[in-house]
Structure formats: C-alpha cells, structure tokens
Amino acid sequence: MSDIVERTLTALPGLFLQGQPGGGPAAAKAPFSSRLGGLVRGVTALTSKHEEEKLIQQELSSLKATVSAPTTTLKTMKECMVRLIYCEMLGYDASFGYIHAIKLAQQGNLLEKRVGYLAVSLFLHESHELLLLLVNTVVKDLQSTNLVEVCMALTIVSQIFPREMIPAVLPLIEDKLQHSKEIIRRKAVLALYKFHLIAPNQVQHIHVKFRKALCDRDVGVMAASLHIYLRMIKENSSGYKDLTGSFVTILKQVVGGKLPVDFNYHNVPAPWLQIQLLRILGLLGKDDQRTSELMYDVLDESLRRAELSHNVTYAILFECVHTIYSVYPKSELLEKAAKCIGKFVLSPKINLKYLGLKALTYVVQRDPTLALQHQMTIIECLDHPDPIIKRETLELLYRITNSQNVTVIVQKMLEYLHQSKEEYIIVNLVGKIAELAEKYAPDNAWFIQTMNAVFSVGGDVMHPDISSNFLRLLAEGFDDETEDRQLRVYAVQSYLSLLDVENAFYPQRFLQVMSWVLGEYSYLLDNEKPEEVINRLFKLLMSDSISSETKAWLIAAVTKLTPQAQTSSTVERLIQEFTVSLDTCVRQHTFELKHLHENVEVMKNLLPVNKSCEDLVVDASLSFLDGYVAERLSQGAAPYKPHHQRQEEKLSQEKVLNFEPYGLSFSSSGFTGRQSPAGISLGSDISGNSAETGLKETNSLKLEGVKKLWGKEGYLPKKESKAGEEMEASPAPLENAVSENMDQAGTRRDQAPVLAQSKEEKEKQLLASSLFVGLGSESQINLLGKADNVSHKFRRKSKVKEAKSGEAASARDLTCSSLHSPSHVAHEENDYLTALQDRGSAEAEEFPLGSELLDPESVSELPVVGKLSDCALSAPSLFADSDMEVFHPPSSAAASASAAAPVTAEIALASSFLEETTEDVRSGRVEVCSDETVTMSSYKLWKDDCLLMVWSVATKSGSELKSANLDIFPAENFKTSEQPGCCLPAAEAGSTKTFQYRLQVERPFTEETLSGSVSYQRVDTHAVQLEFSVNLSLLDFIRPLKISTEDFGKLWLSFANDVKQNIKMSEPQAALPSALKTLQEKVRLHVVDVRGNEGLLACRLLPSTPSLLHCRVHADGLALWFRSSCPALPDCLSYQCQKAIEGS
Amino acid sequence: GLGGQGVGEDSFRVWERTFCRGSRPRSPRVRMRFMLLFSRQGKLRLQKWYLATSDKERKKMVRELMQVVLARKPKMCSFLEWRDLKVVYKRYASLYFCCAIEGQDNELITLELIHRYVELLDKYFGSVCELDIIFNFEKAYFILDEFLMGGDVQDTSKKSVLKAIEQADLLQEVRARDDEEEEQEE
C-alpha cells in the first residue's frame, strides 16, 4: 500500500492544535467536533499511562451517568456506545454499557441499530447471558422488509449467537436461502455455516438446500456454500464423493477465467474460491484413486495457469501442491509439484522460502528425496537469522530423521531449544527430541545425555508423558539384559555427577526422575555405597527450592535405599526432620519410612531390589475391612453407596422421569488403584505419531535412481565436476554418483582432487552429509542390513506384556511342584475352550475315571437363573449390604433342580452320558507332586454349580496303592467338601486312586492357593505323606448367566456395587466384537445383548451371585462398567476382564 | 516397587487428560482466531475476535503478541509461530495488521486477505491513513464485517463489499438529515 501516507501519532497533537479541519484529506474527515474526537485527542496528547487511566475513568463515569439516564436519546446513546468501544479497546472495563448496546440494537433506527449490533458483537461472546436478550431483536429484524436490517441481523447471527436459541431463528434463515437478493442469500448461507459449526445436528435437515446454494447463479452465494462443504467433507469425505465432478467443473471455470472480472484479485480469478476448491478436492481425493482421477486435469491446469506474477498465485500454487500430494498420487503431477516446491524454496523472498520449507515438510513423508534435492538450501535455512525459518527447517529435519542422522539433527534441535524462551516452542521441541532420542538413540551415553538436556530445559513445562515414558523404558528394559544394566548404570552415574555440581539448579520434574532412578538402580554401582546416595538425596531434601511433590519422590527413593544400607544416620535424621513436616503427604511418607525402618525384614520384603515392573498383589476389594463393615452395619450404620448411586438418587429426586435406563458416566473414583504399580497399562503415549507413520512410509518407498550427492563421509563429487552448484543446476542424473555405494564413495573422496572451497562451504557440506545420510537409495540398502539393530535400539520389550497377560498361569506355575512337565504347564495356560477342543482324543484316555459322569448337564447350556434365590440365602457372606433388595429373575423351568444333588447312583449310566459330557469343560491335567513311588496329578472340572477338583494318585510302577488318603487344608475364601462317590475302591488295577472335591466360594478373590497333603501306604513300608498345592483363580468360579436384556436392566438397577474400568485400545470400534468374544471365551461371560457400540454381558459367581457388565466403545478404548450384588466381585471381575482383553 | 507409585500417578493424569478430552465440549473451529490492528507505538486500533476468549486472556494475548511483532526486524518473514497459532502480519505505514490463524492454514492467502482489507479501507476512505482508522474505527469494523463473516472471506468481489457499505452509509446520511430536520421542527 504505497499510497498510504505515513502519519504517525507524533504529528497528531500538532494537528489538533490547529483546531479547524484542513490538515490534509484525512484530517478533514476526522470528526473533531465529536465527543469521540475529543476523547481520542485527549488520550493521544497524554504522556503517561497514569494520566490516561485518570482520563478514561472520568470518561467512563460520565458515560455511565449518561447511558443510565432515562432522558438520554438514542442518538446520544449511539455516540456513547462508540466511545465505550474505544474505552474497551484501550483495555478498560465498560461492562455497564453492554445492556445498553442490546437496547440500542433493539430500539434504534437503522444507523443506531448498526452501532448497537457492532457494540454487541465486540462486547459479548457466544455464551454471554445477556445475548439471550438479543434474540427477539434478531427475530424481528430477520422479518423486516428493509434489506439493511436483514443484513445486520444475519451478520450478528453469524458472529455470535447462543447455540440454544438457534431453533428460534433457523426457519427464518432457511427462508432467506430463497431470497431474491444475492447478498441476503449469501449471508444466510454463511449464517447456516456458522450454525453447522456450533450445532451440526440442528442444520442436518437442510443439506439439500446447501446443494441448491452450491448451484446458485450468484458466484458469491456459491462461494459461501463452499465453506459448509469444506467443513462437512472434512468430517465425512465419503458422503460427498458424488459432488467431485461439480467441484472440478467449478474450479475449471474459475481457472479458465469464466467468472465476472469483479471477482478478480490482482488479475487472478477468485483466489479464495480457488483455494477453497483445492482444499475440498484434496480431501475428496485422499486415498481414493477413482475420485482422484477426476481431478488430475484441473490440478494440472491450475499449476499451469498460475503464472508467478503475484503473491496470490503463490498462495494458490502452495494449495495446489498440497492437494496434489494429498490425493492419490500421479507421477506426472508429483513431478510438476516438486518443481513448484523448488521455486518456493529457492525464492529470495523470505515468505516464499518459508512456505517452501513448509511444503517440503509436508511432502518429505511421501518423497524424502525432495529433501535431498534441496539440501544446501536447507542447510542455509538452518542458520537463518529469522527464528521462524530455523524452526520450520527443524520441523523438516525432524521428519527425515533416521538412525544415521539422529545425532546431528537432535544437536541442531537442542541448539535451537537453548535459545528459545517461548513455552509453546519449548514444549513442542522437547517432545520431539525425546521422541527421536527414544526411537533412534545410537548408544546409552548419548541417550541419557540427550534426555538430561530434555529434562533440564523442558523441565516443568514439558508433557508429563516424557518423564513417565523415560522411566518406563528404563524399568521395563529391552530384550538384552546387559544392555539394560549398562543403560541404568550410565543413568545413575550421570545423575550422581549432576547432583555433585555445586549450585546447579534442576527442574522439579528432572529431580523426580533422578530420585526414582537412584532409588531403583543405584545398587548397580559397585563403588557407590547406598549411604552416600542417601546423603545426596537428603541434601536435596533439605534444599529450599524443592517442591513438596519432589520431596515425596525423594523420600520414596530414600525408603528404597534404606534396606540396602542398614546403618545410615542420615535416614534417622530424615525421619526426625520430616515426621514434623507441615506437608501431610511428606509426613505420611516419612512415617511409612519410620515404621519400615524399625523392621528391616519387612522392609526388605516390601522393597525388593529391581522389582519395579513386577505386579503387586493388592487386595483391591479391601476384604480385610469386611469385619469392620459388618460390625458398623450391625450397629446401624447406613450401608455404603457408591458415588454413581448417590448421584442417581439425587437425580431421580430432581427429575420426574429418567428416560435412560442407565448411562455411563465415568468418575475418576472408579479407577484409582486399578493400575499396576508402574501404571503401565493405561499410560500409553499419546504424543503425535504422525511423524512415525510418515517415516514408516518413508522406509517403504522405493528410492532407486535418486541422485546421490552426499554420502556418509561427505560430498560425493563426480570426477570431472568442479563444484557442488553445478550438480544442483544440472537436472541430468549423475550416473557415476548413482552407481557408487558408500564405501566406494569414501575412497573416491580421498582420491579426488581437493576442491577449491571455502572452509565455510566445506563445513556446510559436511553438515549436509551428516544430515541427509540415509535418505538416498544406496543408504537405503545399507539401512536394510543395519536398521534392525540400530534404529530400534530402545524398542520396548514385548515380553513384559505377555508375562502380564499370562500372569495367573505363571503364578500358578510357581506354586506348583517343580517336577511337573513343561508341556502340561503350557497346556494349562490355554483357556478353557482350547482345553475343551483339544480334549477330544488323547486326553480323554488320560482321565480314566468317570468324573465326567457327575455332570448331569453341560455347563454352557444350563440355565441358572432359577437358582439365584437359593444361592443368595446359601451364601449370605457375599452380601455385605444385603439390606438392599435383590432382584430375582423368574426361575426357569429348564433349571435342573437336581443339578446339585449327588449322582453317584448313576454311575451305571456312565456310557450314555459320555456323549453329553464332551461339552463339559475341564482343564488339562497337571502333575502337582511326586516322589519315587507315586505321582499325583490334578485337574479342574468347571461344573455348572461348582468347581470340582479331581486329584489322582498313581503309582509309577503300576503296583497297588494301599489306603491313600487326601487331606485338604482349610482355605480362607472357599470351602471344600469331598464329593461322595469319588472314593472309588482302588480303581484300575489298584494302581490309581482318585479324589474329588467340590469347591464353593465364600467370598470373591483374585488368586488363591489350595493346599493339601496326600498320604499313602506303600506296600512294603509305612505311611508316606506328600504335600501339594494348586492355584485357583476367580475365573474357576465364574459361569455365564443367561438372562434377557430386560432382566439385565432390572438387575442392573437393583445392584449397588460397581466398578468402572477403562481399557485403552488402538482401534476400539473394531475391537468390540473381539473383546466380547474374548470375554465370552476367557472369562465366560454371557453376551446378553449387543447394541451399536455397547455390549451387555452377565455372569454369576458360583454358586449364583450375579454380576453384570456393560461395556462401551469410546474414542480411546473400551469402557467397562461392572455391577453386582456382591461388593467385592466387580473389582475382582474387572481385573480379570482387563487381563483377558489386554492379553488377547 | 514403591517409587512406581509416582509413575502410576502420572499415567493416571495421562488417562484423565486423554479421557476427559473427549467429553469436553468441542469448541467450533474457526480458521481465523482474531485480527488486530495496532500502531508502531503499540496502541491497539482495532480488534476482532472470532473465537470466544475471556477479557483477561484477550488483554494478555494482545500485549504479548504486540511485543513479539514489534520486535521483528523489517526483512523478516511475515509469519510467526506464536503459542499454538500461526500469526500473519504486515505493516502498512505506521499500522500493523495482524491475523492469527491455525497452523495448517495457508499463510500466504491470509497475507493477501490483509492486503485486500487494506485496499477496501483505502478505497472507502480515499488514501487511508492511521488517523482515519483512529477516528472512524466503527467504519473500519463495518467494512471488516462486510468482508469477513465470522472469520471467513465473505466475498472476493471488492465492488460488492463497498456497495453494501455505501448502501448503509447512504441510509445513514438520509437519516441524519431527517434527524436534523426533526430537531429544527421541534
């Protein structure tokens, strides 16, 4: 705008002094006589902020008096309003005038109304309560016959309008779509666009009318409708594919100059329209070859037509390149687009260079060789005086990072980081550095040092994930034990030396990381005594700059180190010092330390060395409090109601009708204590992975035939070439360079004549060689051989998870006798179903006894509803809060009353039952103990009404077993009873003896060991006793509960105990069916109903404590909500379900 | 281990963040967040906010952004990464025009959008200068509202924008004359 004459404010007072207008064209227009002019003049003449404040406060109080006086005319009011806007712009509060702005818009004539509306739009925001008062005015003006009034109303509606009042104006605005004036139609479309943004559901029904707007004869209306389409296509591109042809035709017309000249901007036809269309096409053509093919022509034409004459054509070109790289690729177009990017990158204009870098950043994910082409420019930009150029260059480098160039790139990023002060930049960069370091770290020392820099600079502003991920990485380790150890040792050493630096200041988050690592791993150092580490931590604790959160971490570290260092006076000093701390949390931690310190043995057990990844067995149901609860209840205390129930009750009091039978509302309370101690299961990283996927693409791209300028050792000159720029200039591929591999390149470089280059040039080229290594075709080959052991140095160990999922099984293994064969263990890990399927042939022979006969019906088929009531009576301990009403579904006729009855008499029918019992489920047989004479094995039979444990003792020699006796030790959570009829008189040649025990749950648990002993009489000698134990899981006592959806609903409402659990999943939508299947198969839940993304499941704990599960898919995973009549059951079940799903 | 607790708490917070993010009401995404006009001396001349922002936050943002932009050297890039936004600015004589857009938007066309606005002002005021905007800021707002509706370009035709403004102005003048007559009659 060269024709704007610069008149700065310094000239202002002089102008005012002339008193009369006439100081030039601008001054002539300035209304000096008006009050506003006076105010502005007054303010500009002042020199200090204090004076200004005084003047404005005076002005505001006089304004306040004026606007609230009843005699004030609307004309004066209008004038006051302008002054109020001015005061607000200067930063003073003029909220007393807001209501008057609304009044002015309501009552004023056209020009007063206009100022009123303007003031409203500037003063208020969408959710301001006063805005409701404007609705009537808007409705009135929309119905006005005066076009200007309608325009004003539409303008205000598209700027600020309360969402809940949309229905009041929607029909009026819809009508305006048919208005004869294009300006009204256009504004109506934009108002509807606005509604679509804030309340998409409310405008859904007018989508047909949007299509009409798209075909409007007026270009402005059509252009306006593109806003809506862009938005809708962004949300759901597949729904609008049929419009591709129309958009292409419109763009063709625009590009071909078919629009009225009016819409030209600097001789470029409707640039905003073009860009809008290009964006739409980009979205439509993404990953869709057929749609993309429709637009190749017009994209080509856009590129061709955009003559580089004006900035605006660059803007269009940029968008066009973006679109070409977004849609399904076409090599010819990509080539042209790449050339176009070159024009940007090489432009001397800084704005264009910036956009060139931005475009490169976007496209290197698809075509990393483009970065190679522009490497010298990129190097230059890395040292650009404008930080934004540097920043974008780093962003580009971040996308092309691989294991070979990571150190150089991270170093550049760290340099930039040290110069940055802006929090947003620091947070962003630190996250990227941490990500790259974790992904591509070449060695331990580099990794720890880089992370040290990240923690020192990123400190307390960075994303908390970074430190959690780092600790997790350290704790979980990798596939290589020595590697783990080295990394940890290096970390400990590094932190100890950092702590020894005098007067060094570290962010709290960093200190927390240090204290955790020192607490866990300083035992790895041979030369460092734990006492000395404790001393250092204590020194930190006493420092003033430590937050109380960090103090808790430090004390935790000291606590972990204390059992390793029995004699530390520092610990006692610490206890003395902090048991009187004013901070409750710190005091609590100190008291824990104090009491543990008094009992070293307990402490050692509680804080084993290097066990941070092991799971703690936590009694999440708090069963040890049951006695207390019962006592309180008997004394008349009200039973505990969980949060949601209290809320529901509150709601039901407030509302008359609740139409929703139940809904999921997650309170955080349900989740506490649900995590494994290291919190690993839920804390997966959410940091952006776009780069990762991008890089994956990069690796899979074919890069053959790419001009290779830079090798690992540096510049790869062509023998006869003179300088680097010639290579850039000549588009012909350099055959020699291409055919060279890295090693040859290295040697050739040595032989090549030293080129006449400045030192600086050389440095740049060296830098280039280290930055762009790994991007060309040859290095790609190198990477293939190397990538696996280099680039994934810190790949998370996968076995941790596996170990977790199979936890129950492995725990069982541990307690089982060490003699059992591995194949059996593996077998037992299998779930019930596989056991059932595999059972068919071979195993059937392994079980010689007719224990199956005792199953009158197959477990899965048995309707169990009928037994709900008697179980409620039989197991009163399960209902700690049994004063609530338990819903009893109607007993099913099919229920077998005799199910529980002993059926010994029916042994004779054994053969006829065999058919049915194949459906019966049982575990594989496991050897539990043995000596030189006998072996004892056991298996579980998951009967419908109980768990039947079958033990068989067999002599190895086949000799006769005399008077074997089994003794089961009493267990805490369940009771055992010998199943009559099991003591068959010495079976099968007397070499085997079988015992059957019926197990009933007394109270829910997660894992429990059942122990016992077997004694027998050997033929030759006297009695021998052998001890054994078997692990039981809650799952052994869970059976499907077959009920209808309706009954589910009733039961749901009648249950008070609940637990909510959230399981993260990568693709929750797809995961529901498989998750349901897993739950059905592994946990034996019955799938009651599946509706959309929700599933209802039910089960019962033997004998028949019902438990219900409602699971729902949401954006991040699967939400599970358990309810049961038994207080502890949901918790235990939730644990099992989570394990099952995460393990599947 | 005991220290694991700390890590667990962290991941709980992560959960809270990721989980609660979904439930928070979605703010309507506007391509342009705000537009500011301020002088070389750091005086605000015009502000238009397209996304609801609290008064306090507005003041803070204006203050911060003015500082950043005024510190830029003349040959530097017209684009700026600021907070989570992209700022596109251009200086015309003594006035800075400044737009905050979302990062993935086209900076160059935003620069042209500023230029088009300046052209409109220029055409309306006839060789516009800072004084015109200081004393007639409400007019500058009217023109902006006619050009950008809720932050989106409403019309790329210069003629129709000015026609709409002039139409309203014309009414204003007629009305003003009526008012004067009324007053005289009284």
Interface residues (C-beta under 8 A of the other chain):
Chain A: M1 D3 I4 V5 E6 R7 T8 L9 L12 P25 A26 A27 K29 A30 P31 L36 G37 V40 K75 V82 I85 Y86 M89 L90 G91 D93 N109 L110 L111 R114 V115 L118 S121 L122 H125 E126 S127 V148 C151 T155 S158 Q159 I183 R186 K187 L190 Y193 K194 L197 I198 V219 G220 A223 A224 H227 P260 D262 F263 Y265 A270 P271 W272 L273 I275 N311 V312 Y314 A315 I316 F318 E319 I350 N351 L352 K353 Y354 L355 K358 P385 D386 I388 I389 R391 E422 Y424 I425 P464 D465 S467 S468 L471 R472 A475 Q512 S515 W516 G519 E520 A552 W553 A556 A557 T559 K560 L606 L607 P608 K611 S612 F666 S668 F671 T672 Q675 S676 P677 A678 G679 I680 L682 G683 I686 N1062 H1114 A1115 D1116
Chain B: G1 L2 G3 G4 Q5 G6 V7 G8 E9 D10 S11 F12 R13 V14 W15 E16 R17 T18 F19 G22 P28 R29 V30 S39 R40 Q41 K43 L44 R45 L46 Q47 K48 W49 Y50 A52 T53 D55 K59 K73 K75 M76 C77 S78 F79 L80 E81 W82 R83 D84 Y92 A93 S94 N106 E107 L108 I109 L111 E112 L113 H115 R116 V118 E119 D122 F125 G126 S127 V128 C129 E130 L131 D132 I134 F135 N136 F137 E138 Y141 F142 D145 E146 M149 G150 D152 V153 Q154 D155 T156 S157 K158 K159 S160 A164 Q167 A168 L171 Q172 R175 A176 D179
